């Protein structure tokens, strides 16, 4: 009852005209726009939603910024990084491991430099052309998502990105 979908549903039900309301949280942690688009088409349209709330960008933005970083120099380009069966199992079965691995990735990303910093403060070697291409891909993915929803006559409410600080 304290989750935002439950609170939204309770709030909407207070309106006499909206007594039959069901809010479904169909978001998947870690998904970007392309994965959400595939899920919309393969699963969510079966629910025949009356509206969609679209909150996207964090995962896509991180990927966009990471793609603008220069590729690390290596003696084995294109090689698949080895991992153990324990790592494989942990990645698929441990939320704690996944969260810690993601946090470590953010720390490593910050050490390389923040491409979102103002131009004068940008890290050396940020590929501005790659950043522009990644930004355009993100726009295309969002347009595709909205076009599919429009084709099914489902209104989409695009929510702004927010940054939540603290527990409360």
N, C-alpha and C positions, 0 to 999 in steps of 0.2 A: 504493500500500500504506500510505501515511501518512494518508490521509483518514479522517475518522471513520466513514463507512460501511464502508470496507474493514477497519478495525480492529474494528468491531462484528461484521462477518461472520466474521473470524478468531476472535474471542473466542467467538462462538456455535458455531462448528465444533469447538471443543475439547470440547464436550459430546458424548459418544458418540451420544446420541439425535438430535442435530441435525447430522448430517454433510451433509445436503442443504439447505444454507441459502444463500439469495441475498439480499443487502441491496441495495436499489435506492434511490439518492438521487433522489427525485422532486421535491425542493424547487426552487423557482424564485426567484432573487433578485428582490426587489421585489414579490412577490405578497403579497396580503392573504388573509384567510380566504375571502372571496367568490370570488377567483380560484382558490384551492386547491380549493374546493368544486366549482366548474365543471370543473376539471381532473380531480378525482377521478371525477366522474360521466362525463365525456366520454372519458377516456383510461386512467386508472389502474385502474379496476375490471376492465379486460380482463386485467390481470396476475394477477387472483384472489389478492390479497395475504392472507397469514395474519394479519398485524398491521400497524398503522400507528403510526409515531411522529409525534406532532403537536407541532411547535414553531412557535408563531405568536405574533404580538403586536407585534414591533418596527415593522413597516410600518403595521399598523393603529393602533398607539398614536401614531405620528407623525402620521398622518392625523387621528386623533381630536383630538389637541392642536391641530393646525393649524386644524381646523374650529371650535374654540372661540375662536379669535382673531377680533376684529371685522374685518369686511370693509373693505378699504382704500377710502377715498373716491375717487371717480373721476368725471370728466365724461362718461364713456362706459360706463355699467354694462352688463355682459353682452357687451362687445366682445371679439372674439377677438384675442389678442395676436399681432402679426405676427412672422414669423420667416423667415429666408432659406432657400434651398434647401441652403446649406452647413450651416446649423443642423439642418435636417431630416435630412440625410445623417449628420452627426456623431452625432445622438441615436440613430440606428439602427445605426451601424457602429463607433462608438468607445467602448470600455469606459472608457478614460481620460477622455474628455469627459463621459460619463455620471456617473462617480464624482466628477469635479470639480464638475459642475453640482449634484449632490446635496449635496456638501459645502458649496457656496455657499448652497444652500437652507437647510441647518442653521444656518449662520452668520447668515443673514438672520432666521431664525426666533428664534434666541437674542437678537438685538438687539431684537426686538419684545417680549420678555419670556417667561418660562417658566411656562406655566399649571400645570405639575406641582409648582411650588414650594409650600411651606407657605402656608396662607391669608394669614398676615400679610405674606408676602413676594411675593405674587402681583402680576403686572403689572396696571396699571389697564386696564379695558375687557374683561377675559376674560368671555365669556358663559357663566356657570355652567349655565344651562338648556341651551345647545347642547352643552356638555361632557357633561351628563347624558344627553341624547338620543344622542350619539355613543357613549357607553359602553354604553347599552342596545342599540344597533344591533350593536356588537361582540359582546355576549352572544348576541344572536339568531343572528348568523352562526356563532358557535362551536357553538351548540345545533344548528343546521341541519347543519353538517358532521358532528357526532357522531351525529345521527339518521340520516343517510344511511349512515354506516359501520355503525351498529347494524342498520339494515334489511338490510344485506348480511352480517350476522353477522361483522363484522371488528372485533376488539378494537382499541381506540385507546389508546395510552400518551401521555398529555399531559405534555410535558416543561416544566419551569419556565423562565421567561425568565432568561437569564444575560447578564452584561456582561463581555466578555473584555477584559482589559487587557494590552497588550504582545504581542510576537511569540510568546513561549513560553506 
